[in-house]
Amino acid sequence: MSIRVERLDADARVAVVTIDAPSTSNAITRPMLVHLARAFRELRDAENPAVRACVLAARGRKAFSAGIDLSAAEDMFKMDANDLTNDIVHQMERCDFLIVGAINGVAVNAGFELALACDVLVCSPRAAWIDTHAKLGLLPSWGLSAKLPRIVGAKAANAVSLAGAPLDADAALRCVQSLTLVPIRPRRLGERRSLRTFAVLFLFPPLAHNPDAPRRL
């Protein structure tokens, strides 16, 4: 299965959603997007116990997500833009619990936008964010061009989106207040214990995309 959802520990108040397609650098297909949206929708509606924090992670050492799977791009572009039920970013932004993005490699285009939809980001030193929409003649689907300048500043955003310059972990750390660099081996970002630690440690940080949103803590 390409998307995994787990509840950690006995109280089950911390969830982990994992993109699990390392053979394709976690490239995203239409079924994966639908499954991701459903996962966050169900976590948001869950009771007994309610989720207090969720970690969005990815399996593998190379990529958080290489973006849309180009072999399935035609199917992706047929998705209804008004179908908010299956819109992953819309579903994430409606969540009233904290979402922590664990970035363990490159996050490209759609992967970049998934990262920006998280409240807080933690990353390995090998993390990098890449935007090639302009190079491909495409428009971002989930507000990357509006969110990125607010988070890193106009100059850095232009370098990333217009020049295609990667935003690596060190550069991001200088720009983003809500980013924490984790000096551990990237493979540990996939371990259950460290994922729970991330969720617990980052319950009360500055929120990246919506500082006024209520959070169930």
N, C-alpha and C positions, 0 to 999 in steps of 0.2 A: 504494500500500500504506500502511496506517495505522500500522504499526509497522516501523521500520527498524533493522537491526543491522549495525554496522560494526566492523571491527578497524582500529586506527590504526597507521600506521608499519610498518616492515619486521618488527619483532619481534612485532607483533600481540598484545602482552600487555595492551594497553589497548583496551577495547571501549566502544562508544557505542550505547545503545539509545534511539531517538528516537520519541516519540509524534508522529505526522505527520498531524494532521487539523486544520489551522489554520482551515478554513472553519467548523468547529463548535466553535471554541475548545478543540480537543483533548478534546472530550467522549468518554467511554469507552463502547463497546458491548461486548456479550458476545464477539464474535469478537476484538476488540482485547484483552480480558482474557486470553483463551485464548492468543493469540499472545504477549502479554507474558510469561505464565507459561512458555510453551515457550522463549522467548528466554533467560530467566534459567536455566532448567533445562539448556538446551544449553550455555550459557556455563559453568555450574558443572561440567558433565561433560567439557568440552573438554580435549584434551591436544595437545601438540606444536604450538604452545606453550600452556601453561595461562594463563588470564586472571589478571592480578594486580590489576586495577582496572577498574571499569565506571562510566561516566557515564550517568545516566538524565536525559534532556533532552526538550524538546518544541519543535516548530517553531512559529514565530510570535511576535509581540511582546506579545500581550494576555494569553495564558493558558498556564500550565504544563498545567493541565487544569481544565475547568469541572465536572468530576465525571461522574457517570453521564449518558449521553445519555438525556434524559427521553422522547424519541420511541421509545426501545427499552427503556424501563424494565421493562416486563412480561417481556420475554425475559430480562433480567438477574436479576429476582427469582425466576425458575424455576431458576436454577443451584443445584446441590447443594452445600450448605454443607460437606459431608463430602468433597467432591472436591478433595483437596489437590493433586492433580496440576495442576489448572487454577486453583489459588489463587495469584494473583500475589504477595501479601505473604508467604505461606508459602514460596514458591520463593525470594524475595529473602532472607528471613531464614535460609535454609539455605545461602546462598552463603558460601564461605570466602575470598572476595576483597572488597576494599573497594568499596562502592557510593556514588558521589557524586551527589547530586541537584543539578542545575543548574536553578534556579527563575527563570524569566524573565518572570513575570507572576503572575496570581492562580492559586492552587491551592485548589479548592473541593471539599469533601466527599471523594469517592473520590480526587481529585487530592491533597488534603491528606494522606490516609492513605498514598498512594504516597510522598509526600515524607517522612513520618515513618518509613517502612520503610527509607529510606536511612541509611547510617552517618553521612554528613556532608552538609551543605547549603551550597551557595554560591548567591548570588542577586544579581540586579540591584536597583538602588534601587526599582524599580517592583514588586517582588515583594510578594505579600500572601497570607495564608492565611485561608480563610473556612470556617466550619462552620455549615451551615443544617439539620443533621439535626433539631434540636429544633423548628425552625420548620415543617418538613415532616412532623413526627410519625414520624420514622424513627430507627432505632438504627444507629450506625456498625458496619460489618462487620468491621473489621480492628483494633480496639482503640484507636481514637482517644481515647475517653473515659478510658482508663487511661494511655495514653502521654503525652498532652498535659500533664496536671498534673505528671508527673515531669520533663518537659523545661522547661516555662516557669513552673511553680508553680501552685498551686491558684487564686489570685486571677485571674491572667491567663487561665487555662484556663476558668474560669467565665464571664469576660467574653466569651470567644470562643464557647464552646459553648452557653451559656444565653442570653446577650444578643445573640448574633449579631454581635458587634463584630469587624471585620477585624483581624487581626494583621499590621501592615505590616512592612516590612523594618527600619525603625529600631527599632520596638518589639521585634521578634524578636531583633535584635542585642543589645539590653540584657538579654534573658532567656536566650539560648541560647549556651552556651560553644562549641558545635560549629558555629555559623553564622558565615560570613564574608561581608561585604557587598563586592561587586565594583563599584567605581565606574567602570563602562564602559557604553557604550550597549547596551541590551538585545539588539539584533540580533546583537551579537558572541557572545552565548551560543550561537548556532547555528553558529558557525564551527569547523571541524575543529581548527585550531591552538589556539584558546582552550580547547576541550573537553579536549584532551590536556594542556594546562597545568594545568587544574583537577585532573585525575586524578593527575598527578605531584606537584603541590604538596600534596595532601591525603592522601598515603599514610599519614602517621603522626599524625593528629589524635585528640582524644578521640572515642570512638564514641558515637553518639546513643542507639541503642536497646539495645545489648548490649555493654557495654565488655569483657566477658570472652570474647567469641566469638573463636575463632582466625581469623586472616586470613593468606592466602597472599601474602606480600609479596616 
